Amino acid sequence: MANVTIYNAAYEGLNLQVAGANTSTQYIRLFSSVVQSYKYSINGGSYNTITGLSSMVDIPFTSGFAEEFLNIEIIPINGGLLSNIYQFYTNGNVIVITTLIELNKMINLTSLIFYSTKSVITGNISDLSSSISTLIIPNTLDGPISDLNNSLQQLQLLNSVSNNKYKTASFSDLPTGLKVLNCGVELGVINFTGTSADWPSGLETIQGIYGNAFTINTNTIPSGMINISFSNTGTPNLTLIGDIADIPSSVRIFRIDNLLSGTLSGNIANLPSGMINFVIFALDSNTITGDVANLPSGMTFFNLNGNNTISGNVSDLPSNLAIITLRGNNTLTGLIQNYSAPINVVIIEGNNTISGDLGLIPVKINYLFIGGNNTISDFTYPSLNGFNNSLSMSLRITGSNTLSSAEVDNILIELAATLTVSTTLTIILQGGAGARTSTSDSAYAYLISKGYNINLN
């Protein structure tokens, strides 16, 4: 580890241990209230001067700095003061070991940001300076969440590689002034309990929460919320209830993954007009209704499982929709070639009766699954726009489609002519589709060699 010291004439310097990942993008970034310059040396070598041209100055570490014992000295010069620094920031390649007591010597610090999960900041939560409004650090502090200052506005605790301090807390323990909460996107550094009624009244963003047992009720979500994103990739234990009409009008992102239980109801016409993402996974008891023509015009992600009864014509889907996953009891209709949004991921199952010509879709196909009661019947060859040559390219057409053997052959031939990347994804042409013939033998063998799992009749 490397000892880093930041001095000035008025205050004692900071004593830190620092290591790096031996890349060209390692730095400690200092923001100050006035333009000031610094000089620094590594291992007692000659000083390099960083001339402050703005309030932001990067102290770089670019060579021979791969978790070695290097002594780094950083000194404000030409009248610079430690008290002028209001943000201390390290990128993900710089590892810092220090204490809150040391960091608090920057007495006007408002933002403390350490993006390396190998950094270890020790001390008690109660030692945090009351001036800090943004805190992004590995979860290495002792003490309860309730000891955080109510002036804190942004909190992000990262999963520490070596010294994680797992905590259980109620949402009611959070600072009353908190606006942004992002904790434990990987390993649940805080196991929250409570309900959305306990969220701070001014909260705007809550995301990256993992492995928690609590309830969200749409009629108790704070009125100014913008982003609600729960990525529960572990054991489902989150409950969602309410009517989508009660989601605050300010919400733009509403994403709930891997739910345990709940019943979400309402008509999609009542979603906030500015919403861009509406994603509800693994909630089989939802009873959401409505016509896709009434989705917010700016919607880009629309994913819905469960007992939904979404209806409408694919031609009425929002023009910017990049991802749609629609299962359940939906009854979408229309010609597939009238879906003009930028296709990235399309999964439509349920009771849809989509029909038409796959080859006439007006954008490149990337990830297309159509099941349900679809009656897709044609594939114009060569297709109008073809398939996307990407690692995510996948195609599954099942249901009541009537693709002929010749069309199945042509789909495989065009895929083989397009795809050069290796993958483990799937090509499924089943349901009412015809069997492929020897015409596509070469294409079929090529796709298998690229790693595709191919299921045909």
Buried (B, 14 or more C-beta within 10 A) or exposed (E): BBBBBBBBEEBEBBEBBBBBBBBEBBBBBBBBBEBBBBBBBBEEEEEEEBEBEEBEBBBBBEEEBEBEEBBBBBBBBEEBBBBBBBBBBBBBBBBBBBBBEBBBBBEBBBBBBBBBBBBBBBBEBBBBBEBBBBBBBBBBBEBEBEBBBEBBBBBBBBBBBEBBBEBEBBBBBBBBBBBBBBBBBEBBBBBBBBBBBBBBEBBBBBBBBBBBBBBBBBEBBBEBBBBBBBBBEEEBBBBBBBBBBEBBEBBBBBBBBBBBBBBBBBBBBBBBEBBBBBBBBBBEBBBBBBBBBEBBEBBBBBBBBBBBBBBBBBBBBBEEBBBBBBBBBBBBBBBBBBBBBBBBBBBBBBBBBBBBBBBBBEBBBBBBBBBBBBBBBBBBBEBBBBBBBBEEBBBBBBBBBBBBBBBBBBBBBBBBBBBEEEBEBEBBBBBBBBEBEEBBEEBBEBBEEBEBEBEBB
